[in-house]
Amino acid sequence: PAGPTAGAGGVISGMTLGTAYTVTTGNGSCISAASVSFTNLAMLLTPVTNVNQDMILVCDDDFDGIMSFDLTSNIGAITGGTSDVAVTFYNTQAEADSNTNSLTAQGFDVTAYENQNPIPPVSQEIIWVRVQNDVTGCYSVTSFTITVNTVMFTAPINLYTCDDDNDTFGFFDLSLATAQMTGGAINLEVTFHETLAEAEVGVGAIPTGVLYQNVQTSIAGQQTLYLNITDTDTGCSYTAETIVLNVLASPVVPEGPLTYALCEDVGSTDGIVVFNLLDYAENDLGIDPALFGVIFYEEMDALGNLTVQINNPGSYTNTPDQVIYIAVSNSNMDSNGDACTTVKAIILKVDSLPAADHYLEYTLCDNDYFDNMDQTQTFDLPSQLPNMIASTDGLVITYYQVWDDVTGIYSEPIQDVNLENYQNTANPQDIFVEFVNEVGCSVVKILKLTVSPNPTPLTNIEIIDTLGNNGVMEECDGNIDGSGDISEQIAIFDITQWETSIINNEDGVSVAYYITEDDAAAGINAISNPVTYNNISNPQTIYVGVINDGTGVPALGTGCTTVVQFDIHVPVPQVTVTASKDVICVDVNGVPLTNTALPVLTATVGPEEAVSYDYQWMLNGVVLPGATAQEYTVTEPGDYTVTVSGPMDFDCINYSAIQTITVSGSPDAYNASVTTLAFADSHQVVATATSSIPGIVFWYSLDGGEPTTNGTFNDVSPGIHIVTITDGQGCWSNPQEVMIVDYPHFFTPNGDGVNDTWAIIQQEGIPISQIYIFDRFGKLLKQLDPDSAGWDGTYNGSQMPATDYWFKILYIEGANNTQKEFKAHFSIKR
C-alpha cells in the first residue's frame, strides 16, 4: 500500500496501524530477492521526562562546597511516576545518549553523591539523566542541577581584654568580632551564644550593642562563645564556628592605698625631700623593671587619663601632701593592641622624726634594806615610754647599753625578755633608747637609771630587842563586860610613842602607820588617828612606813620607804568556865544529898599559866566572899561567873560567861499502875511523880524505852512490865512493876516448845475460880485448873484440829470483890 516511506538508516515512517507491509531492500539497480512481511500493530514511543527538576539548594557545612545528594530522590519528579523505565545518571549529555560511563559505572553511590569541582560560595553541577523504556529500549535524556551554597566569612580572631582587677573577669566588644568576620558584607548576620545548642537553634543571642562580661568557666579567665553566621541571600547558616574570649592578667601591684614615706631631713620641717621612685617601685612594690614598663605621672584628669609624665623618677623632689601615679605595663596585649596596664596612686609622705624627749631620769629605790642594800634594782624600761614619747604606735623601740661616741654606733641591745625586769649594772647608768618609725626614721634618747638608798630606821629585830614588851605595845581594855570576844579586847593606843626611837636619828624622813604591809609599801590608807588608835584585832601588827621625803632638811626626798613593824596587844585574860556537872542533888526538903558529889566550877584561863591570874567568883552577880580560887564548889543553885585579872597588869580583867547550876532530886510521891480492866481491848499504864521543890522534872520509861516527861503509856501488851521513874539528872530513880491480865488469841501446839499451851496471861493478877474451854459447837473440851500449865490442844488424848475455840472464865475483880464472867474465843494454828 502507498504511504510509508523509508528514510536513511532504514527507518520506516508513515505506516498505518493494522496494515500488512512487505519490505524489500535494494541499492538502486539490484533488488533483494528476499523480503520481510509484517503487520504494524503498535507505535514504539520514547519515555516522557519532566524538565527543570533541579534539586533543592543545600547549605555547606564545612566550607568545602561539597555536600551529599541522593540523586534517586529526584527520579519521581523527572519521570512523573512512570513505571517500567530505567533511570541512570551521567556527567555529560553525550554519555547519557550513548549510555556509557554512568555515575554508577564510575563507582559513585547515586544515593549519596557528592558534587564535583566545587567553587564556593555557590557550587553547581549539572547531572544528566537517561530514562529508558524497559520493553522497547526507547529512551529520553534530560538534566537537573545540584547546588551547594557556602557561607563565606573570615575566620574569627579570638578576643583579648585586660583584667583591671585580676579577678579573671573582663568586658568584650563583640561588635569588633562581627566586623572582623563579615568585612562589612551586608548579607552576613553574626550572633554570639554561650552554648552550642543555643547557637544551632538560634536562640539566646548575646546583645552586641553593649559590652559583654565573660562568665566563670573551668578555665579561669577564658570562655568560648558559639557563633551562628547566616547568609541572608541564601538563608544558609554556619554554627560550627567558635570564638574564645581571653581575660589577660594585668600587672599585680600591692592592694590598698600606696604610701611612699621618707624621713624628714635633719633640721628641716618643710616636708620636702628627694624621692627615688624607681627604687620604690622595684624594692617596695616588687616591680621588676626588666619585666614591666613603669612610668610615673604627676596628674590624672577627670576621665582617668594620666598627664604630666615624671621624667626624673630616680631623684624626684616632691611638693607637700603630693599624690602621684604609677602606670605598670606587662607584655600582655588586648585586642586593640594596648598593653595591660595597672595604675595606682602613690602618696608621697614625709614623716617627721619620732618626737621623743631627749633625756629622762628613771629612779627606783634599792630593792634591799639596811646592810643588804647593793645599789641595784630591777627596772621596767618600757614603763617609762609614756614619759618619753606621746605615742609608740608604729614605732620599733630598741634599748642599747653601750654608745661609742667616736663612731656613733649603739651596741649591746637589751633582749626583749629582759626589758621589764632589767637589772642595772652601774649606778647611775645611761640606757640609749632608739625610736624607729614605719619608714625607718629614728632618734636615740637617753634614759638614766638611778638607784636611791632606803631609810634605815630600827630593824624589826631591834624593835623587839629594845622597845616595849619584846617589841609589843600593850594597853588594857577599860570596858570589859565578860563576853571575851574582840569587842572586849579593844584599847586606845598612842602608836606614835616609839616614833623617835624607830627613826633612829635619821634626817629627812617622816613616819606614817598602816594596817597592812602592802599599804605601807605603797604609802596609801595611812592610819588617820595614830595617837588615839583603837586596835581591830588582838594582837594586831602595826606597819611603820619610814619615807625619805626631805622632812627637816633643805633637800628633795627620794620617796624611798622602809617598812618595819611592831605588835599592839590588849592583854585581856581568856577565860571559860566548865562545870563537873550542872545540877545539885537534893532530898525532898531541898537539902543536898550527902551521897552525891556537888558541882565543881573550874576557870580555864590563858594565855599565861593559871597561877598568874587572880579570880573572884560571883553568884547571880553578887560577889562570893572568899571565892578567889581557880575552882569553886557549888552548894546552891543559880548563875555563876568568875572575874579574871592579870597576869602582869591587874587592871586588865575579863568576865566569864554565865554557868547556871540547877537542883534535882526525889519526889514527894510517885506511883505506876494499870488503869484498864483485865481482858480489855487495849491496856493503859499511868505513872506519876510530884515534888514541892520548883524546877524538878520527872521522866518515865516503860521497859527501858526512851524516857519521856509524859507518864501515860497506851496499847501496853499483856504481862509484867517495869515503869522506871527518874529525875533525869542522875539524882533519883525508881522502878515500878505493873501487871496486865489478858489471854492469848492463838497458840501453836506443835511440840517445838514455843507457845505450845494456852493459858491466861498473868492469871495470878486476879482470883480465877473456873476456866472452861469449848469447841465451836459448845461442847466442853477442857476444864482448866487456874494454877495449871494450860491446855495442850488435845481432847481425850487426840489433837484437836486448827480452828476457833471458846472459853469462859469466872473470876473476882474490883474493890467489892465482884464475881465476873468473861467469854471469848481463840485459835489453834498448826
Secondary structure, DSSP 8 states (H G I E B T S, - for coil): ----EE-GGG-EE---TT-EEEEEEE-SS-EEEEEEEEE-----------S------EE-SSSSS--EE-GGGGHHHHHTT--SEEEEEESSHHHHHHT-S-TTTTT--TTSEE-SS--TTEEEEEEEEEEEETTT--EEEEEEEEEEE---------EEEE-SSSSS--EE-HHHHHHHHHTT-TTEEEEEESSHHHHHHT-S---SSS-EE----SSTTEEEEEEEEEETTTTEEE---EEEEEEE------SS-EEEEEE--TT--S---EE-HHHIIIIIS---TTTSEEEEEEEE-TTS-EEEE-S-GGGEE--TTEEEEEEEEEEEE-TTS-EEEEEEEEEEEEE------SEEEEEEE-SS-GGG--S--EE-GGGGHHHH-S--TT-EEEEEEEE-TTT--EEEE--GGGGGGEE-SSSSEEEEEEEE-TT--EEEEEEEEEEE-------HHHHHHHSTTTSEEE---S---S--SGGGS--EE-TTTTHHHHHTT-SEEEEEEESSHHHHHHT-S--S-GGGEE-SSSSEEEEEEEEEEEETSSS-----EEEEEEEEE----EEEEEES-SEEEE-TTS-B-TTS---EEEEEEESS-GGGSEEEEEETTEE-TT--SSEEE--S-EEEEEEEE-SS-TT-EEE---EEEEEEE--SEEEEEE-S-TT-SS-EEEEEEE-SSTT---EEEETT---BS--EEES--SEEEEEEEE-SSSS-EEEEEEEE-B--SEE--SSSSSS-SB--BTGGGS-EEEEEEE-TT--EEEEE-TTS--B-SEETTEE--SSEEEEEEEEEETTTTEEEEEEEEEEE--
